[in-house]
């Protein structure tokens, strides 16, 4: 009973920022307002990489980021790509120290108030214990947390590891030009470990360290019709309707049980082992709570089945359909075209190029005149969670957040992880600080304030712990 009370008291202290526990925690507490204002300055840039209309905002965001890095004594430069340039920074502690490469991205998903945001998505809105804004969780907030963790070390116990930054501007549109950039700069990017803070927890109270990420095959399917929109009364039944033709294609890509119907899609997918299922079964994942939170039915009521689909099995989804009339009121036309954006999330051994080629064959067998355009590919990522750098991250998370993290395979994709792992031959540590309900890519994207401050502390302590590794 006494032991329980002591444990409860320690947990209470972890969440009480007014208690001075150590220099790192003290510095974070004293600078909360400063950190918030600087983060809000980072958030305000509409760094939307998918839309060239925001090119100037991208450049201004680059400059702001470089100033943040200069303020922690990093030597900064631009790493040129054939698309949107990446930001590079370097801090040298000592030539014999470990070198950590920090990867992140400063671009964000599109957002406008009409999407459903309560307030301006490019200014942090505080509500309860959370901060709402576009990019606050994906990935400006976590990138900023790493920068502030380094600042905290510099102003308290000292930074004892070398730091390199690779912060790109095209992650949200597939990191199309980053691979070649990394290959050209291999010597410059050389490191002992790569730190990525672009993942989220699986449940509200349980820290997670992903050891696997899904790959991605993103494509467009287009069906062309007449050269211009036509009157449906005059031409209905005479001219094929592109939207109906597109719908016919889409409904044959996946069945009612979520099985993807692209040929050979599952040929290289390894069966989920009983050991993996046992690990999933031990995760305290509340299916009823998730259903209520999302406000919709799930594809299963079984926890293990849902977690298996989420992290271990490939999926296919439709993200948007364009063409025809979508304004208010009625307009009776046969549209000139219809187009769908689709993607598949892939697991280890699946190849995005092969999946795309089979998709083309499948679509063409349904409608020979359909056009299939590839957008971006990303290979699946998987690393051994027993790696020493990952185990050290788990220890620090346990110390700071007060709970032992679980190792999971995540449904999202970070395209560069495979390239960094292959080209630089160093381990990747996915040190996520985002809360489970961070709602990235949605008009409810948020970051828990406590997660942010404890995240800075955890990252700082992790970086310090690496100076003690052999």
C-alpha positions in Angstrom: 0.0 0.0 0.0 2.8 2.4 0.9 4.6 1.5 -2.3 1.4 2.4 -4.3 1.2 5.7 -2.6 4.8 6.6 -3.3 4.3 5.6 -7.0 1.1 7.7 -7.2 2.9 10.7 -5.6 5.8 10.4 -8.1 3.3 10.3 -11.0 1.5 13.4 -9.6 4.9 15.2 -9.5 5.5 14.4 -13.2 2.5 16.4 -14.2 3.0 19.3 -11.8 5.2 21.8 -13.6 5.5 24.1 -10.6 7.7 21.5 -8.8 11.4 22.1 -9.5 12.9 18.7 -10.0 16.0 19.1 -12.0 17.8 21.7 -14.2 16.3 20.4 -17.4 12.7 20.5 -16.1 13.4 23.9 -14.5 14.5 25.5 -17.7 11.5 24.1 -19.6 9.1 25.5 -16.9 10.7 28.9 -16.9 10.5 29.2 -20.7 7.1 27.9 -21.4 5.7 31.2 -22.6 8.8 31.9 -24.8 8.6 28.4 -26.3 4.9 28.9 -27.1 5.4 32.2 -28.8 8.2 30.9 -30.9 6.2 27.8 -31.9 3.3 30.0 -32.9 5.7 32.0 -35.1 6.7 28.7 -36.8 3.0 27.6 -37.2 1.9 30.8 -38.8 3.6 30.0 -42.2 1.3 28.3 -44.6 4.1 26.0 -45.7 1.8 23.8 -48.0 4.1 21.9 -50.3 1.3 20.4 -52.4 0.3 23.7 -53.8 2.8 25.9 -55.7 0.7 29.0 -54.8 2.4 28.8 -51.3 6.0 28.9 -52.7 6.7 32.2 -51.0 5.3 30.9 -47.7 7.6 27.9 -48.0 10.7 30.1 -48.4 9.7 32.3 -45.5 9.2 29.2 -43.3 12.6 28.0 -44.3 14.1 31.2 -43.1 12.3 31.1 -39.8 13.4 27.5 -39.2 17.0 28.5 -40.1 16.9 31.3 -37.5 15.6 28.8 -34.9 18.6 26.6 -35.6 21.0 29.6 -35.6 19.7 30.5 -32.2 21.1 27.2 -30.8 24.4 27.8 -32.5 23.8 25.6 -35.5 25.6 26.3 -38.8 22.9 26.3 -41.3 22.6 25.9 -45.1 20.1 24.9 -47.8 20.3 21.4 -49.3 19.1 21.9 -52.9 16.7 19.5 -54.5 14.8 19.5 -57.8 11.7 20.5 -55.8 11.4 22.3 -52.5 14.7 22.6 -50.7 15.6 21.0 -47.4 17.2 22.8 -44.4 20.5 21.6 -43.0 22.0 22.4 -39.7 25.0 21.2 -37.7 26.2 21.6 -34.1 29.6 20.1 -33.2 30.1 19.2 -29.5 33.3 17.2 -29.8 34.9 15.3 -32.7 34.8 12.0 -30.7 31.1 12.4 -29.6 28.2 10.5 -31.0 26.4 12.2 -33.9 22.6 12.3 -34.0 20.9 13.2 -37.3 17.5 14.8 -36.6 15.0 14.3 -39.4 11.7 16.2 -39.7 9.7 18.3 -42.1 8.5 21.9 -42.2 5.8 21.4 -44.8 2.2 20.8 -43.8 -1.1 19.5 -45.2 -3.5 22.1 -46.8 -5.9 23.8 -44.4 -8.5 26.5 -44.4 -11.1 27.6 -41.9 -13.9 26.3 -44.0 -12.6 22.7 -43.6 -14.1 22.7 -40.2 -11.5 24.5 -38.1 -13.0 26.5 -35.1 -10.4 29.2 -35.7 -7.5 30.2 -38.0 -5.6 26.9 -38.6 -2.3 28.8 -38.9 -2.4 30.2 -35.4 -2.3 28.1 -32.2 -5.7 27.9 -30.5 -5.7 26.8 -26.9 -8.6 24.6 -25.7 -8.6 22.7 -22.5 -5.1 21.2 -22.3 -4.5 21.1 -26.0 -3.1 23.3 -28.7 -4.9 23.2 -32.1 -3.3 24.3 -35.4 -2.1 22.9 -38.7 1.3 21.4 -38.3 1.3 21.5 -34.5 1.6 17.7 -34.5 2.7 17.0 -38.0 5.5 17.9 -37.9 6.4 21.5 -36.8 5.5 20.9 -33.1 7.8 17.8 -32.7 10.6 19.4 -34.8 10.4 22.5 -32.6 10.5 20.3 -29.5 13.8 18.8 -30.6 15.2 22.2 -31.1 14.1 23.3 -27.7 15.5 20.1 -26.1 18.9 21.0 -27.5 18.5 24.6 -26.3 17.6 23.3 -22.9 20.7 21.1 -22.7 22.9 24.0 -23.8 21.6 26.2 -21.0 21.7 23.5 -18.3 23.9 20.4 -18.2 25.5 20.9 -21.6 25.1 19.3 -25.0 27.5 16.4 -25.3 26.5 14.9 -28.7 27.0 16.3 -32.2 23.8 17.2 -33.9 22.9 17.3 -37.6 19.5 18.5 -38.9 17.8 17.4 -42.1 14.4 19.2 -42.2 12.7 18.7 -45.6 9.9 20.6 -47.3 8.2 17.9 -49.3 7.2 15.1 -46.9 3.5 15.9 -47.3 3.7 15.3 -51.0 5.8 12.2 -50.9 9.4 13.3 -50.4 9.8 13.0 -54.1 13.2 14.7 -54.4 14.8 13.9 -51.0 16.3 10.5 -51.9 18.7 11.9 -54.5 19.5 14.8 -52.1 20.5 12.2 -49.4 22.6 10.2 -51.8 24.5 13.3 -52.9 25.2 14.3 -49.3 26.0 11.0 -47.7 29.3 12.1 -46.3 27.8 15.3 -44.9 24.9 13.4 -43.3 27.0 10.7 -41.7 25.8 9.8 -38.2 25.5 7.2 -35.5 21.7 7.3 -35.1 18.8 9.1 -36.8 16.1 10.7 -34.5 12.6 11.1 -35.9 9.8 12.6 -33.8 6.9 12.3 -36.3 4.8 9.5 -34.8 2.0 9.3 -32.3 1.0 7.2 -29.3 -1.5 4.4 -29.6 -3.6 5.3 -26.5 -3.9 8.3 -24.3 -1.7 7.1 -21.5 0.6 4.7 -23.2 3.9 5.8 -24.8 4.7 4.0 -28.1 7.9 3.5 -30.0 7.1 2.3 -33.6 9.6 -0.1 -35.1 7.7 -0.4 -38.4 6.0 2.0 -40.8 3.9 1.2 -43.9 5.0 2.0 -47.4 2.8 4.0 -49.8 1.7 3.9 -53.4 -0.3 7.0 -54.3 -2.0 7.4 -57.7 -4.8 9.1 -59.6 -7.4 7.3 -61.7 -9.0 9.4 -64.3 -11.9 8.7 -66.7 -12.4 11.2 -69.5 -15.8 11.8 -71.1 -17.0 14.4 -73.6 -14.7 17.4 -74.4 -17.0 19.6 -72.3 -19.8 19.1 -69.8 -23.1 18.1 -71.5 -26.8 18.5 -70.8 -27.9 15.2 -69.2 -31.4 15.4 -70.7 -30.1 15.8 -74.2 -27.2 13.3 -73.9 -28.2 11.0 -71.1 -28.1 7.4 -72.2 -26.1 8.4 -75.3 -22.8 9.3 -73.7 -21.2 7.4 -70.9 -21.0 9.2 -67.6 -17.4 9.4 -66.3 -18.5 9.5 -62.6 -20.4 6.2 -63.0 -17.5 4.7 -64.9 -15.1 5.7 -62.2 -17.4 4.4 -59.5 -17.5 1.0 -61.4 -13.7 0.9 -61.2 -13.4 1.9 -57.5 -16.0 -0.6 -56.4 -13.9 -3.4 -57.9 -10.7 -2.5 -56.1 -11.9 -3.6 -52.7 -14.6 -5.8 -51.4 -17.0 -5.3 -48.5 -14.7 -7.2 -46.1 -11.8 -4.7 -46.8 -9.9 -7.2 -49.0 -8.0 -5.4 -51.7 -8.8 -6.9 -55.1 -5.6 -5.9 -57.0 -4.0 -9.0 -58.4 -0.9 -10.3 -56.5 -1.5 -7.7 -53.8 -1.1 -10.1 -51.0 1.5 -12.4 -52.6 4.5 -11.0 -50.5 2.6 -10.2 -47.4 3.9 -12.3 -44.4 1.4 -13.9 -42.2 1.0 -12.1 -38.8 2.6 -14.5 -36.2 0.9 -15.7 -33.0 3.7 -13.9 -31.1 2.8 -10.6 -32.8 -0.9 -11.1 -32.1 -0.1 -11.8 -28.4 1.8 -8.5 -28.2 -1.2 -6.7 -29.8 -3.5 -8.4 -27.3 -1.5 -7.0 -24.4 -2.0 -3.4 -25.6 -4.7 -1.6 -23.6 -6.6 -0.5 -26.6 -10.3 0.5 -26.0 -12.3 -0.3 -29.1 -15.6 1.2 -27.8 -13.8 4.5 -26.9 -12.3 4.7 -30.3 -15.7 4.2 -32.0 -17.2 6.9 -29.9 -14.4 9.3 -30.4 -14.5 8.9 -34.2 -18.2 8.9 -34.4 -18.4 6.0 -36.9 -18.5 2.3 -37.2 -15.2 0.4 -37.3 -14.4 -2.5 -39.6 -14.3 -4.9 -36.6 -15.1 -4.9 -32.9 -12.1 -7.1 -32.2 -9.1 -5.3 -30.7 -6.4 -7.6 -32.2 -8.0 -7.6 -35.6 -8.1 -3.8 -35.7 -4.5 -3.4 -34.5 -3.4 -6.0 -37.0 -5.1 -4.1 -39.8 -3.7 -0.8 -38.5 0.0 -1.8 -38.4 0.6 -5.2 -39.9 -1.6 -5.5 -43.0 -1.8 -3.5 -46.3 -4.8 -1.3 -47.0 -6.4 0.7 -49.9 -8.3 3.9 -49.6 -9.9 6.6 -51.8 -9.1 10.1 -50.7 -11.1 12.3 -53.0 -13.1 12.4 -56.2 -13.2 15.5 -58.5 -15.0 16.4 -61.7 -18.6 17.5 -62.5 -20.6 20.0 -60.6 -20.1 20.2 -56.8 -21.5 23.6 -56.0 -24.8 24.5 -54.3 -28.1 23.5 -56.0 -28.8 21.3 -59.0 -27.0 21.3 -62.3 -28.0 18.5 -64.7 -24.8 17.6 -66.6 -22.8 14.7 -67.8 -19.3 15.8 -66.6 -16.4 15.9 -69.0 -14.2 13.9 -66.6 -14.0 12.2 -63.2 -10.9 11.6 -61.2 -10.1 9.8 -57.9 -7.1 10.0 -55.7 -6.2 6.7 -54.2 -3.4 5.1 -52.2 -2.3 1.8 -50.8 -0.4 1.5 -47.5 2.1 -1.4 -47.8 3.9 -3.7 -45.5 7.4 -5.2 -45.6 8.3 -7.0 -48.9 5.5 -5.3 -50.9 7.0 -3.2 -53.7 5.1 0.1 -54.6 6.1 -0.1 -58.2 4.9 -3.7 -58.6 1.6 -2.8 -56.8 1.1 0.2 -59.2 1.7 -2.0 -62.3 -0.9 -4.5 -61.1 -3.3 -1.6 -60.3 -2.9 -0.4 -63.9 -3.7 -3.9 -65.3 -6.7 -4.2 -63.0 -8.2 -0.8 -63.9 -7.6 -1.3 -67.6 -9.4 -4.6 -67.4 -12.5 -2.8 -66.2 -12.2 0.3 -68.4 -9.5 0.2 -71.1 -9.6 4.0 -71.7 -9.0 4.9 -68.0 -5.8 6.8 -67.2 -3.7 5.8 -64.2 -1.1 8.3 -63.1 1.4 7.6 -60.3 2.1 10.3 -57.8 4.5 9.0 -55.2 5.9 5.8 -53.8 7.4 4.9 -50.4 8.8 1.6 -49.3 7.8 0.0 -46.0 10.1 0.4 -43.1 11.0 -2.2 -40.4 13.8 -2.2 -37.8 14.7 -4.5 -34.9 13.2 -3.0 -31.7 16.0 -4.7 -29.7 18.5 -2.2 -31.1 20.4 -0.5 -28.3 19.5 3.0 -29.4 15.8 2.1 -29.4 16.0 0.4 -26.1 17.7 3.5 -24.6 14.8 5.6 -26.0 12.3 3.2 -24.2 14.2 3.7 -20.9 14.0 7.4 -21.1 10.3 7.4 -22.1 9.6 5.2 -19.1 11.5 7.6 -16.8 9.9 10.8 -18.1 6.4 9.8 -18.9 6.1 7.3 -16.0 5.0 4.3 -18.1 6.9 1.7 -20.0 6.4 2.2 -23.8 5.1 -0.5 -26.1 6.7 -1.3 -29.4 4.3 -1.1 -32.3 4.1 -1.2 -36.1 2.3 2.0 -37.3 -0.1 2.5 -40.2 1.5 5.8 -41.4 4.4 6.3 -43.7 7.6 8.3 -43.4 9.2 7.8 -46.9 12.7 8.9 -45.9 13.2 6.3 -43.2 14.0 3.6 -45.6 16.5 5.8 -47.6 18.2 7.0 -44.5 18.5 3.5 -43.1 19.9 2.1 -46.4 22.1 4.9 -47.6 23.6 5.9 -44.2 23.5 2.5 -42.7 22.4 3.7 -39.3 19.5 2.9 -37.0 16.3 5.0 -37.0 14.7 5.8 -33.6 11.0 6.9 -33.9 10.7 8.9 -30.7 7.0 10.1 -31.0 5.6 12.6 -28.6 2.2 13.2 -30.2 -0.9 12.2 -28.2 -3.1 9.4 -29.6 -5.9 11.8 -30.6 -3.7 14.3 -32.3 -5.8 14.0 -35.4 -3.1 14.9 -37.9 -4.3 15.9 -41.4 -7.7 16.9 -40.0 -9.3 20.2 -38.9 -8.8 19.0 -35.3 -5.0 18.5 -35.4 -3.7 19.1 -31.9 -0.8 18.6 -29.5 -1.3 18.0 -25.8 0.5 20.8 -23.9 1.9 18.3 -21.3 3.1 16.0 -24.1 4.9 18.9 -25.6 6.7 19.9 -22.4 7.4 16.4 -21.2 8.5 15.6 -24.8 11.2 18.3 -24.7 12.4 16.9 -21.4 12.4 13.3 -22.8 14.3 14.3 -25.9 16.8 16.3 -23.9 17.4 13.4 -21.6 17.6 10.9 -24.5 20.3 13.0 -26.3 22.2 13.3 -23.0 22.0 9.5 -22.5 23.5 8.9 -25.9 26.7 10.6 -24.8 27.2 7.8 -22.3 26.7 5.0 -24.9 29.7 3.0 -26.1 
